Every structure is written in C-alpha cells, then in structure tokens.
C-alpha cells in the first residue's frame, strides 16, 4: 500500500486530513517546526493515535512519518 493510500484510509476512518493531524500534534506540543518535538518518541504519538482515533499501528506510524516530515502526502 502506498503512503498516500494510508493517508486516504486514515482520513476516511477519522475524518481528519494530514493537515489536521499536523495541527493537532502541534497543539499537543508533540511536534515543533515540522519535526517531533525534543524528547517526544514515536511511541507516544502512536499511543495518542490509537487511543483518540482508533488507528492501528501501521496507520499510526504513517502519521508519525508525516509529522516527522520524513514523508509527504505526495510520496509513495
């Protein structure tokens, strides 16, 4: 499955776009300037996404990659 397919599935399930997840993570101080905030581990973000949005591990990790700016919406 491509990265974009993951993002589309996540949006269909949660109603949240990649931009929404970026905004929410910034509000929660999990990210800063397009990167994970200092001291924030991927596991904390995965737990947040699993708890608040009922995402599975793979989909949560796709959002972690997005938040860490290692993948972008158009990357496959």
N, C-alpha and C positions, 0 to 999 in steps of 0.2 A: 504494500500500500504506500502510495506517495505521501509526502509530508502534507501537501495540500489536501489530499483526501482525508487525512487525520483531522486537519483543521475544520474541514467541512462537516465531518461527522460530529466533532465536538460542538460546533455551532448548532447543528440540528438537534443535538441532545440537550444542550444547555440554554440555547438562545443567546449565547454570548459570542461575540466576534473576537478575533485576535486582539483588536484594539481595546475591546472591553477588558480582556484578561490583562493586558498591559496596564491599563488604568487601575484596575482593582489591585494588582500586585504593587503598584506604586503607592496607592492609598494605604495598603497594609505594610508599607515600608519593606517589602520583600525585594524590591528592585530599586535601583538608583541609576539614572542616566543610561537606561537600556541594558543594564547588566544586573546580575544578582547582587544585592547589597552585601557589604562586607559582613562576613560571619553567617550569612544565610546559606544553608545547604539545600541541595535539590530535594532531599527527603522531607524538609519542612514544607516546601511548595507542593510536593506530591501529596502529602497528608492533607493539606488545605483543600486541594482539588478533589481528592477522594471524598472528603467529609462534606464539603459545601456543594459539590457539583456531581457527586457520584461517578466520577471518571475512573476508568480502570488505569492500571499502572502505565501501559503504553501510551494512552492518550494524555495522561498527566505528564509523562516525560516529554511528549511533543510540545506541551505548553511550557515546560521548563526550558527546552531548547529555544523556543520562541522568545521567552522572557530574558534569556541569557544572550540573545541576539546572535546565537550560533546558527540559527535557521530563520529564514524569512518566508512569508506567505508564498512567494513565487518559486522557492527552491523545491526541487523534487529529489 
